Amino acid sequence: MNVTHEQFRFMVEDITAELISYLVDHEHYTLKAAFDTVYNSDLYDALSRPETGLYYQSTGYVREYLMREIKTGKLSLN
């Protein structure tokens, strides 16, 4: 998928906002804890790199990786 840098950043920011919202609304994180969890995760690092392709996946798909990382302490993109 060919997207501009601006489109890529928008897609990453949109998924990130959805992940934070999910942690607050469904996992009962405080807003600060949700921000810290997402932005300090290996998943966020991977999401921020276009070559992973995560930016064009559904939020639900990406969320599963985040939740697995939270539970296991490591990111596995396999």
PDB file with one MODEL, atoms N, CA, C and O in Angstrom:
MODEL        1
ATOM      1  N   MET A   1       0.848  -1.171   0.000  1.00  0.00           N
ATOM      2  CA  MET A   1       0.000   0.000   0.000  1.00  0.00           C
ATOM      3  C   MET A   1       0.892   1.231   0.000  1.00  0.00           C
ATOM      4  O   MET A   1       1.751   1.371   0.871  1.00  0.00           O
ATOM      5  N   ASN A   2       0.707   2.105  -0.943  1.00  0.00           N
ATOM      6  CA  ASN A   2       1.484   3.335  -1.025  1.00  0.00           C
ATOM      7  C   ASN A   2       0.702   4.470  -0.390  1.00  0.00           C
ATOM      8  O   ASN A   2      -0.380   4.833  -0.854  1.00  0.00           O
ATOM      9  N   VAL A   3       1.257   5.023   0.668  1.00  0.00           N
ATOM     10  CA  VAL A   3       0.640   6.162   1.339  1.00  0.00           C
ATOM     11  C   VAL A   3       1.710   7.210   1.575  1.00  0.00           C
ATOM     12  O   VAL A   3       2.899   6.896   1.637  1.00  0.00           O
ATOM     13  N   THR A   4       1.288   8.446   1.706  1.00  0.00           N
ATOM     14  CA  THR A   4       2.232   9.515   2.010  1.00  0.00           C
ATOM     15  C   THR A   4       2.634   9.413   3.480  1.00  0.00           C
ATOM     16  O   THR A   4       1.983   8.729   4.269  1.00  0.00           O
ATOM     17  N   HIS A   5       3.708  10.099   3.829  1.00  0.00           N
ATOM     18  CA  HIS A   5       4.147  10.113   5.225  1.00  0.00           C
ATOM     19  C   HIS A   5       3.042  10.683   6.116  1.00  0.00           C
ATOM     20  O   HIS A   5       2.813  10.189   7.220  1.00  0.00           O
ATOM     21  N   GLU A   6       2.370  11.705   5.640  1.00  0.00           N
ATOM     22  CA  GLU A   6       1.278  12.311   6.408  1.00  0.00           C
ATOM     23  C   GLU A   6       0.140  11.310   6.624  1.00  0.00           C
ATOM     24  O   GLU A   6      -0.400  11.219   7.727  1.00  0.00           O
ATOM     25  N   GLN A   7      -0.225  10.571   5.597  1.00  0.00           N
ATOM     26  CA  GLN A   7      -1.273   9.550   5.730  1.00  0.00           C
ATOM     27  C   GLN A   7      -0.835   8.451   6.702  1.00  0.00           C
ATOM     28  O   GLN A   7      -1.627   7.996   7.527  1.00  0.00           O
ATOM     29  N   PHE A   8       0.412   8.034   6.605  1.00  0.00           N
ATOM     30  CA  PHE A   8       0.944   7.022   7.511  1.00  0.00           C
ATOM     31  C   PHE A   8       0.838   7.491   8.953  1.00  0.00           C
ATOM     32  O   PHE A   8       0.335   6.758   9.804  1.00  0.00           O
ATOM     33  N   ARG A   9       1.305   8.704   9.241  1.00  0.00           N
ATOM     34  CA  ARG A   9       1.249   9.234  10.604  1.00  0.00           C
ATOM     35  C   ARG A   9      -0.192   9.303  11.105  1.00  0.00           C
ATOM     36  O   ARG A   9      -0.468   8.985  12.261  1.00  0.00           O
ATOM     37  N   PHE A  10      -1.110   9.720  10.229  1.00  0.00           N
ATOM     38  CA  PHE A  10      -2.509   9.797  10.627  1.00  0.00           C
ATOM     39  C   PHE A  10      -3.039   8.412  10.994  1.00  0.00           C
ATOM     40  O   PHE A  10      -3.745   8.261  11.992  1.00  0.00           O
ATOM     41  N   MET A  11      -2.706   7.417  10.203  1.00  0.00           N
ATOM     42  CA  MET A  11      -3.179   6.060  10.463  1.00  0.00           C
ATOM     43  C   MET A  11      -2.613   5.531  11.783  1.00  0.00           C
ATOM     44  O   MET A  11      -3.335   4.901  12.557  1.00  0.00           O
ATOM     45  N   VAL A  12      -1.346   5.778  12.040  1.00  0.00           N
ATOM     46  CA  VAL A  12      -0.728   5.352  13.290  1.00  0.00           C
ATOM     47  C   VAL A  12      -1.392   6.061  14.471  1.00  0.00           C
ATOM     48  O   VAL A  12      -1.706   5.429  15.479  1.00  0.00           O
ATOM     49  N   GLU A  13      -1.604   7.361  14.348  1.00  0.00           N
ATOM     50  CA  GLU A  13      -2.234   8.120  15.429  1.00  0.00           C
ATOM     51  C   GLU A  13      -3.658   7.649  15.688  1.00  0.00           C
ATOM     52  O   GLU A  13      -4.086   7.583  16.840  1.00  0.00           O
ATOM     53  N   ASP A  14      -4.388   7.323  14.644  1.00  0.00           N
ATOM     54  CA  ASP A  14      -5.761   6.843  14.794  1.00  0.00           C
ATOM     55  C   ASP A  14      -5.791   5.504  15.542  1.00  0.00           C
ATOM     56  O   ASP A  14      -6.577   5.330  16.473  1.00  0.00           O
ATOM     57  N   ILE A  15      -4.948   4.576  15.143  1.00  0.00           N
ATOM     58  CA  ILE A  15      -4.902   3.275  15.820  1.00  0.00           C
ATOM     59  C   ILE A  15      -4.448   3.461  17.268  1.00  0.00           C
ATOM     60  O   ILE A  15      -4.992   2.830  18.174  1.00  0.00           O
ATOM     61  N   THR A  16      -3.463   4.316  17.488  1.00  0.00           N
ATOM     62  CA  THR A  16      -2.968   4.565  18.837  1.00  0.00           C
ATOM     63  C   THR A  16      -4.075   5.106  19.728  1.00  0.00           C
ATOM     64  O   THR A  16      -4.229   4.653  20.862  1.00  0.00           O
ATOM     65  N   ALA A  17      -4.837   6.055  19.238  1.00  0.00           N
ATOM     66  CA  ALA A  17      -5.954   6.624  20.014  1.00  0.00           C
ATOM     67  C   ALA A  17      -6.981   5.546  20.339  1.00  0.00           C
ATOM     68  O   ALA A  17      -7.513   5.510  21.448  1.00  0.00           O
ATOM     69  N   GLU A  18      -7.259   4.677  19.389  1.00  0.00           N
ATOM     70  CA  GLU A  18      -8.223   3.595  19.622  1.00  0.00           C
ATOM     71  C   GLU A  18      -7.704   2.609  20.665  1.00  0.00           C
ATOM     72  O   GLU A  18      -8.473   2.122  21.493  1.00  0.00           O
ATOM     73  N   LEU A  19      -6.411   2.314  20.632  1.00  0.00           N
ATOM     74  CA  LEU A  19      -5.825   1.407  21.625  1.00  0.00           C
ATOM     75  C   LEU A  19      -5.915   1.994  23.028  1.00  0.00           C
ATOM     76  O   LEU A  19      -6.262   1.298  23.982  1.00  0.00           O
ATOM     77  N   ILE A  20      -5.602   3.268  23.144  1.00  0.00           N
ATOM     78  CA  ILE A  20      -5.682   3.940  24.443  1.00  0.00           C
ATOM     79  C   ILE A  20      -7.117   3.938  24.946  1.00  0.00           C
ATOM     80  O   ILE A  20      -7.375   3.640  26.112  1.00  0.00           O
ATOM     81  N   SER A  21      -8.037   4.268  24.070  1.00  0.00           N
ATOM     82  CA  SER A  21      -9.454   4.272  24.442  1.00  0.00           C
ATOM     83  C   SER A  21      -9.908   2.893  24.903  1.00  0.00           C
ATOM     84  O   SER A  21     -10.647   2.776  25.880  1.00  0.00           O
ATOM     85  N   TYR A  22      -9.477   1.861  24.212  1.00  0.00           N
ATOM     86  CA  TYR A  22      -9.839   0.493  24.593  1.00  0.00           C
ATOM     87  C   TYR A  22      -9.328   0.171  26.002  1.00  0.00           C
ATOM     88  O   TYR A  22     -10.067  -0.369  26.826  1.00  0.00           O
ATOM     89  N   LEU A  23      -8.076   0.500  26.270  1.00  0.00           N
ATOM     90  CA  LEU A  23      -7.519   0.198  27.589  1.00  0.00           C
ATOM     91  C   LEU A  23      -8.290   0.923  28.698  1.00  0.00           C
ATOM     92  O   LEU A  23      -8.516   0.357  29.768  1.00  0.00           O
ATOM     93  N   VAL A  24      -8.688   2.154  28.450  1.00  0.00           N
ATOM     94  CA  VAL A  24      -9.442   2.925  29.445  1.00  0.00           C
ATOM     95  C   VAL A  24     -10.852   2.362  29.601  1.00  0.00           C
ATOM     96  O   VAL A  24     -11.310   2.128  30.719  1.00  0.00           O
ATOM     97  N   ASP A  25     -11.531   2.146  28.492  1.00  0.00           N
ATOM     98  CA  ASP A  25     -12.946   1.751  28.525  1.00  0.00           C
ATOM     99  C   ASP A  25     -13.188   0.290  28.880  1.00  0.00           C
ATOM    100  O   ASP A  25     -14.183  -0.028  29.531  1.00  0.00           O
ATOM    101  N   HIS A  26     -12.304  -0.591  28.466  1.00  0.00           N
ATOM    102  CA  HIS A  26     -12.558  -2.022  28.632  1.00  0.00           C
ATOM    103  C   HIS A  26     -11.636  -2.715  29.624  1.00  0.00           C
ATOM    104  O   HIS A  26     -11.999  -3.732  30.214  1.00  0.00           O
ATOM    105  N   GLU A  27     -10.455  -2.166  29.802  1.00  0.00           N
ATOM    106  CA  GLU A  27      -9.490  -2.790  30.709  1.00  0.00           C
ATOM    107  C   GLU A  27      -9.326  -1.974  31.989  1.00  0.00           C
ATOM    108  O   GLU A  27      -8.555  -2.350  32.872  1.00  0.00           O
ATOM    109  N   HIS A  28     -10.049  -0.861  32.092  1.00  0.00           N
ATOM    110  CA  HIS A  28     -10.106  -0.022  33.291  1.00  0.00           C
ATOM    111  C   HIS A  28      -8.762   0.588  33.682  1.00  0.00           C
ATOM    112  O   HIS A  28      -8.465   0.753  34.865  1.00  0.00           O
ATOM    113  N   TYR A  29      -7.962   0.915  32.686  1.00  0.00           N
ATOM    114  CA  TYR A  29      -6.712   1.633  32.917  1.00  0.00           C
ATOM    115  C   TYR A  29      -7.047   3.102  33.168  1.00  0.00           C
ATOM    116  O   TYR A  29      -8.055   3.604  32.671  1.00  0.00           O
ATOM    117  N   THR A  30      -6.208   3.787  33.934  1.00  0.00           N
ATOM    118  CA  THR A  30      -6.322   5.244  33.986  1.00  0.00           C
ATOM    119  C   THR A  30      -5.823   5.761  32.635  1.00  0.00           C
ATOM    120  O   THR A  30      -5.141   5.045  31.901  1.00  0.00           O
ATOM    121  N   LEU A  31      -6.165   6.995  32.320  1.00  0.00           N
ATOM    122  CA  LEU A  31      -5.729   7.566  31.048  1.00  0.00           C
ATOM    123  C   LEU A  31      -4.199   7.611  30.983  1.00  0.00           C
ATOM    124  O   LEU A  31      -3.608   7.284  29.955  1.00  0.00           O
ATOM    125  N   LYS A  32      -3.573   8.013  32.072  1.00  0.00           N
ATOM    126  CA  LYS A  32      -2.102   8.062  32.089  1.00  0.00           C
ATOM    127  C   LYS A  32      -1.506   6.672  31.894  1.00  0.00           C
ATOM    128  O   LYS A  32      -0.566   6.504  31.118  1.00  0.00           O
ATOM    129  N   ALA A  33      -2.044   5.679  32.589  1.00  0.00           N
ATOM    130  CA  ALA A  33      -1.523   4.318  32.456  1.00  0.00           C
ATOM    131  C   ALA A  33      -1.718   3.799  31.038  1.00  0.00           C
ATOM    132  O   ALA A  33      -0.847   3.108  30.509  1.00  0.00           O
ATOM    133  N   ALA A  34      -2.846   4.121  30.417  1.00  0.00           N
ATOM    134  CA  ALA A  34      -3.104   3.677  29.041  1.00  0.00           C
ATOM    135  C   ALA A  34      -2.106   4.319  28.078  1.00  0.00           C
ATOM    136  O   ALA A  34      -1.546   3.645  27.214  1.00  0.00           O
ATOM    137  N   PHE A  35      -1.888   5.635  28.235  1.00  0.00           N
ATOM    138  CA  PHE A  35      -0.897   6.312  27.390  1.00  0.00           C
ATOM    139  C   PHE A  35       0.477   5.682  27.578  1.00  0.00           C
ATOM    140  O   PHE A  35       1.151   5.348  26.603  1.00  0.00           O
ATOM    141  N   ASP A  36       0.892   5.521  28.831  1.00  0.00           N
ATOM    142  CA  ASP A  36       2.206   4.943  29.117  1.00  0.00           C
ATOM    143  C   ASP A  36       2.339   3.537  28.538  1.00  0.00           C
ATOM    144  O   ASP A  36       3.366   3.195  27.952  1.00  0.00           O
ATOM    145  N   THR A  37       1.304   2.731  28.704  1.00  0.00           N
ATOM    146  CA  THR A  37       1.346   1.353  28.223  1.00  0.00           C
ATOM    147  C   THR A  37       1.502   1.303  26.713  1.00  0.00           C
ATOM    148  O   THR A  37       2.345   0.572  26.194  1.00  0.00           O
ATOM    149  N   VAL A  38       0.696   2.074  26.015  1.00  0.00           N
ATOM    150  CA  VAL A  38       0.748   2.040  24.547  1.00  0.00           C
ATOM    151  C   VAL A  38       2.044   2.636  24.028  1.00  0.00           C
ATOM    152  O   VAL A  38       2.737   2.003  23.232  1.00  0.00           O
ATOM    153  N   TYR A  39       2.382   3.839  24.462  1.00  0.00           N
ATOM    154  CA  TYR A  39       3.552   4.515  23.904  1.00  0.00           C
ATOM    155  C   TYR A  39       4.881   3.866  24.295  1.00  0.00           C
ATOM    156  O   TYR A  39       5.884   4.066  23.611  1.00  0.00           O
ATOM    157  N   ASN A  40       4.904   3.103  25.369  1.00  0.00           N
ATOM    158  CA  ASN A  40       6.128   2.419  25.779  1.00  0.00           C
ATOM    159  C   ASN A  40       6.170   0.959  25.350  1.00  0.00           C
ATOM    160  O   ASN A  40       7.080   0.225  25.736  1.00  0.00           O
ATOM    161  N   SER A  41       5.203   0.538  24.565  1.00  0.00           N
ATOM    162  CA  SER A  41       5.143  -0.865  24.146  1.00  0.00           C
ATOM    163  C   SER A  41       6.012  -1.122  22.914  1.00  0.00           C
ATOM    164  O   SER A  41       6.283  -0.225  22.115  1.00  0.00           O
ATOM    165  N   ASP A  42       6.430  -2.364  22.795  1.00  0.00           N
ATOM    166  CA  ASP A  42       7.122  -2.787  21.572  1.00  0.00           C
ATOM    167  C   ASP A  42       6.169  -2.716  20.393  1.00  0.00           C
ATOM    168  O   ASP A  42       6.590  -2.476  19.261  1.00  0.00           O
ATOM    169  N   LEU A  43       4.881  -2.925  20.656  1.00  0.00           N
ATOM    170  CA  LEU A  43       3.892  -2.842  19.579  1.00  0.00           C
ATOM    171  C   LEU A  43       3.881  -1.442  18.977  1.00  0.00           C
ATOM    172  O   LEU A  43       3.849  -1.296  17.755  1.00  0.00           O
ATOM    173  N   TYR A  44       3.906  -0.414  19.817  1.00  0.00           N
ATOM    174  CA  TYR A  44       3.898   0.953  19.285  1.00  0.00           C
ATOM    175  C   TYR A  44       5.133   1.190  18.425  1.00  0.00           C
ATOM    176  O   TYR A  44       5.054   1.832  17.378  1.00  0.00           O
ATOM    177  N   ASP A  45       6.259   0.676  18.866  1.00  0.00           N
ATOM    178  CA  ASP A  45       7.479   0.791  18.069  1.00  0.00           C
ATOM    179  C   ASP A  45       7.281   0.134  16.703  1.00  0.00           C
ATOM    180  O   ASP A  45       7.651   0.701  15.674  1.00  0.00           O
ATOM    181  N   ALA A  46       6.702  -1.052  16.701  1.00  0.00           N
ATOM    182  CA  ALA A  46       6.462  -1.762  15.440  1.00  0.00           C
ATOM    183  C   ALA A  46       5.425  -1.039  14.588  1.00  0.00           C
ATOM    184  O   ALA A  46       5.585  -0.931  13.372  1.00  0.00           O
ATOM    185  N   LEU A  47       4.369  -0.545  15.217  1.00  0.00           N
ATOM    186  CA  LEU A  47       3.324   0.186  14.504  1.00  0.00           C
ATOM    187  C   LEU A  47       3.891   1.429  13.832  1.00  0.00           C
ATOM    188  O   LEU A  47       3.420   1.831  12.768  1.00  0.00           O
ATOM    189  N   SER A  48       4.887   2.034  14.440  1.00  0.00           N
ATOM    190  CA  SER A  48       5.491   3.269  13.930  1.00  0.00           C
ATOM    191  C   SER A  48       6.482   3.041  12.796  1.00  0.00           C
ATOM    192  O   SER A  48       7.009   3.998  12.228  1.00  0.00           O
ATOM    193  N   ARG A  49       6.735   1.795  12.467  1.00  0.00           N
ATOM    194  CA  ARG A  49       7.638   1.476  11.350  1.00  0.00           C
ATOM    195  C   ARG A  49       6.801   0.970  10.171  1.00  0.00           C
ATOM    196  O   ARG A  49       6.174  -0.084  10.273  1.00  0.00           O
ATOM    197  N   PRO A  50       6.782   1.697   9.068  1.00  0.00           N
ATOM    198  CA  PRO A  50       5.930   1.329   7.932  1.00  0.00           C
ATOM    199  C   PRO A  50       6.168  -0.081   7.400  1.00  0.00           C
ATOM    200  O   PRO A  50       5.237  -0.721   6.911  1.00  0.00           O
ATOM    201  N   GLU A  51       7.400  -0.567   7.489  1.00  0.00           N
ATOM    202  CA  GLU A  51       7.713  -1.871   6.912  1.00  0.00           C
ATOM    203  C   GLU A  51       6.986  -3.026   7.605  1.00  0.00           C
ATOM    204  O   GLU A  51       6.881  -4.110   7.032  1.00  0.00           O
ATOM    205  N   THR A  52       6.485  -2.817   8.821  1.00  0.00           N
ATOM    206  CA  THR A  52       5.745  -3.886   9.492  1.00  0.00           C
ATOM    207  C   THR A  52       4.352  -4.079   8.899  1.00  0.00           C
ATOM    208  O   THR A  52       3.774  -5.162   8.993  1.00  0.00           O
ATOM    209  N   GLY A  53       3.818  -3.023   8.287  1.00  0.00           N
ATOM    210  CA  GLY A  53       2.480  -3.107   7.696  1.00  0.00           C
ATOM    211  C   GLY A  53       1.353  -3.042   8.713  1.00  0.00           C
ATOM    212  O   GLY A  53       0.187  -3.153   8.335  1.00  0.00           O
ATOM    213  N   LEU A  54       1.660  -2.868   9.975  1.00  0.00           N
ATOM    214  CA  LEU A  54       0.611  -2.834  10.994  1.00  0.00           C
ATOM    215  C   LEU A  54      -0.317  -1.633  10.839  1.00  0.00           C
ATOM    216  O   LEU A  54      -1.481  -1.700  11.232  1.00  0.00           O
ATOM    217  N   TYR A  55       0.180  -0.544  10.275  1.00  0.00           N
ATOM    218  CA  TYR A  55      -0.607   0.681  10.166  1.00  0.00           C
ATOM    219  C   TYR A  55      -1.857   0.516   9.301  1.00  0.00           C
ATOM    220  O   TYR A  55      -2.800   1.293   9.454  1.00  0.00           O
ATOM    221  N   TYR A  56      -1.898  -0.451   8.415  1.00  0.00           N
ATOM    222  CA  TYR A  56      -3.096  -0.623   7.587  1.00  0.00           C
ATOM    223  C   TYR A  56      -3.949  -1.817   8.018  1.00  0.00           C
ATOM    224  O   TYR A  56      -4.849  -2.239   7.292  1.00  0.00           O
ATOM    225  N   GLN A  57      -3.662  -2.353   9.192  1.00  0.00           N
ATOM    226  CA  GLN A  57      -4.486  -3.422   9.759  1.00  0.00           C
ATOM    227  C   GLN A  57      -5.608  -2.805  10.593  1.00  0.00           C
ATOM    228  O   GLN A  57      -5.554  -1.626  10.944  1.00  0.00           O
ATOM    229  N   SER A  58      -6.606  -3.596  10.903  1.00  0.00           N
ATOM    230  CA  SER A  58      -7.705  -3.098  11.734  1.00  0.00           C
ATOM    231  C   SER A  58      -7.215  -2.874  13.155  1.00  0.00           C
ATOM    232  O   SER A  58      -6.248  -3.491  13.603  1.00  0.00           O
ATOM    233  N   THR A  59      -7.895  -1.990  13.846  1.00  0.00           N
ATOM    234  CA  THR A  59      -7.545  -1.727  15.238  1.00  0.00           C
ATOM    235  C   THR A  59      -7.670  -2.995  16.072  1.00  0.00           C
ATOM    236  O   THR A  59      -6.834  -3.253  16.937  1.00  0.00           O
ATOM    237  N   GLY A  60      -8.701  -3.782  15.820  1.00  0.00           N
ATOM    238  CA  GLY A  60      -8.883  -5.027  16.567  1.00  0.00           C
ATOM    239  C   GLY A  60      -7.717  -5.974  16.387  1.00  0.00           C
ATOM    240  O   GLY A  60      -7.276  -6.621  17.337  1.00  0.00           O
ATOM    241  N   TYR A  61      -7.223  -6.054  15.179  1.00  0.00           N
ATOM    242  CA  TYR A  61      -6.075  -6.916  14.881  1.00  0.00           C
ATOM    243  C   TYR A  61      -4.847  -6.443  15.653  1.00  0.00           C
ATOM    244  O   TYR A  61      -4.159  -7.246  16.284  1.00  0.00           O
ATOM    245  N   VAL A  62      -4.576  -5.160  15.604  1.00  0.00           N
ATOM    246  CA  VAL A  62      -3.418  -4.591  16.292  1.00  0.00           C
ATOM    247  C   VAL A  62      -3.606  -4.719  17.807  1.00  0.00           C
ATOM    248  O   VAL A  62      -2.650  -4.997  18.531  1.00  0.00           O
ATOM    249  N   ARG A  63      -4.828  -4.518  18.279  1.00  0.00           N
ATOM    250  CA  ARG A  63      -5.109  -4.618  19.714  1.00  0.00           C
ATOM    251  C   ARG A  63      -4.766  -6.001  20.262  1.00  0.00           C
ATOM    252  O   ARG A  63      -4.271  -6.117  21.383  1.00  0.00           O
ATOM    253  N   GLU A  64      -5.024  -7.045  19.483  1.00  0.00           N
ATOM    254  CA  GLU A  64      -4.691  -8.401  19.937  1.00  0.00           C
ATOM    255  C   GLU A  64      -3.197  -8.547  20.215  1.00  0.00           C
ATOM    256  O   GLU A  64      -2.803  -9.203  21.179  1.00  0.00           O
ATOM    257  N   TYR A  65      -2.377  -7.943  19.380  1.00  0.00           N
ATOM    258  CA  TYR A  65      -0.929  -7.966  19.619  1.00  0.00           C
ATOM    259  C   TYR A  65      -0.569  -7.201  20.887  1.00  0.00           C
ATOM    260  O   TYR A  65       0.276  -7.645  21.664  1.00  0.00           O
ATOM    261  N   LEU A  66      -1.210  -6.053  21.098  1.00  0.00           N
ATOM    262  CA  LEU A  66      -0.944  -5.282  22.307  1.00  0.00           C
ATOM    263  C   LEU A  66      -1.342  -6.070  23.543  1.00  0.00           C
ATOM    264  O   LEU A  66      -0.578  -6.133  24.506  1.00  0.00           O
ATOM    265  N   MET A  67      -2.515  -6.667  23.533  1.00  0.00           N
ATOM    266  CA  MET A  67      -2.980  -7.404  24.702  1.00  0.00           C
ATOM    267  C   MET A  67      -2.078  -8.613  24.981  1.00  0.00           C
ATOM    268  O   MET A  67      -1.825  -8.951  26.137  1.00  0.00           O
ATOM    269  N   ARG A  68      -1.607  -9.247  23.936  1.00  0.00           N
ATOM    270  CA  ARG A  68      -0.685 -10.373  24.110  1.00  0.00           C
ATOM    271  C   ARG A  68       0.635  -9.884  24.704  1.00  0.00           C
ATOM    272  O   ARG A  68       1.216 -10.538  25.570  1.00  0.00           O
ATOM    273  N   GLU A  69       1.104  -8.721  24.229  1.00  0.00           N
ATOM    274  CA  GLU A  69       2.336  -8.162  24.788  1.00  0.00           C
ATOM    275  C   GLU A  69       2.145  -7.809  26.265  1.00  0.00           C
ATOM    276  O   GLU A  69       3.036  -8.061  27.077  1.00  0.00           O
ATOM    277  N   ILE A  70       1.010  -7.237  26.617  1.00  0.00           N
ATOM    278  CA  ILE A  70       0.739  -6.890  28.011  1.00  0.00           C
ATOM    279  C   ILE A  70       0.745  -8.152  28.870  1.00  0.00           C
ATOM    280  O   ILE A  70       1.303  -8.153  29.967  1.00  0.00           O
ATOM    281  N   LYS A  71       0.135  -9.211  28.383  1.00  0.00           N
ATOM    282  CA  LYS A  71       0.033 -10.450  29.160  1.00  0.00           C
ATOM    283  C   LYS A  71       1.355 -11.205  29.266  1.00  0.00           C
ATOM    284  O   LYS A  71       1.663 -11.773  30.313  1.00  0.00           O
ATOM    285  N   THR A  72       2.133 -11.214  28.191  1.00  0.00           N
ATOM    286  CA  THR A  72       3.353 -12.017  28.174  1.00  0.00           C
ATOM    287  C   THR A  72       4.625 -11.210  28.408  1.00  0.00           C
ATOM    288  O   THR A  72       5.672 -11.768  28.737  1.00  0.00           O
ATOM    289  N   GLY A  73       4.526  -9.889  28.235  1.00  0.00           N
ATOM    290  CA  GLY A  73       5.705  -9.050  28.401  1.00  0.00           C
ATOM    291  C   GLY A  73       6.575  -8.959  27.168  1.00  0.00           C
ATOM    292  O   GLY A  73       7.643  -8.347  27.198  1.00  0.00           O
ATOM    293  N   LYS A  74       6.118  -9.570  26.073  1.00  0.00           N
ATOM    294  CA  LYS A  74       6.907  -9.472  24.846  1.00  0.00           C
ATOM    295  C   LYS A  74       5.970  -9.447  23.637  1.00  0.00           C
ATOM    296  O   LYS A  74       4.846  -9.947  23.682  1.00  0.00           O
ATOM    297  N   LEU A  75       6.466  -8.856  22.573  1.00  0.00           N
ATOM    298  CA  LEU A  75       5.703  -8.752  21.329  1.00  0.00           C
ATOM    299  C   LEU A  75       6.094  -9.891  20.414  1.00  0.00           C
ATOM    300  O   LEU A  75       7.277 -10.151  20.196  1.00  0.00           O
ATOM    301  N   SER A  76       5.097 -10.564  19.884  1.00  0.00           N
ATOM    302  CA  SER A  76       5.344 -11.619  18.910  1.00  0.00           C
ATOM    303  C   SER A  76       4.462 -11.347  17.707  1.00  0.00           C
ATOM    304  O   SER A  76       3.239 -11.471  17.775  1.00  0.00           O
ATOM    305  N   LEU A  77       5.098 -10.973  16.600  1.00  0.00           N
ATOM    306  CA  LEU A  77       4.347 -10.651  15.380  1.00  0.00           C
ATOM    307  C   LEU A  77       4.204 -11.864  14.468  1.00  0.00           C
ATOM    308  O   LEU A  77       3.921 -11.701  13.281  1.00  0.00           O
ATOM    309  N   ASN A  78       4.386 -13.044  14.976  1.00  0.00           N
ATOM    310  CA  ASN A  78       4.265 -14.256  14.164  1.00  0.00           C
ATOM    311  C   ASN A  78       2.833 -14.708  14.093  1.00  0.00           C
ATOM    312  O   ASN A  78       2.535 -15.715  13.451  1.00  0.00           O
TER     313      ASN A  78
ENDMDL
END
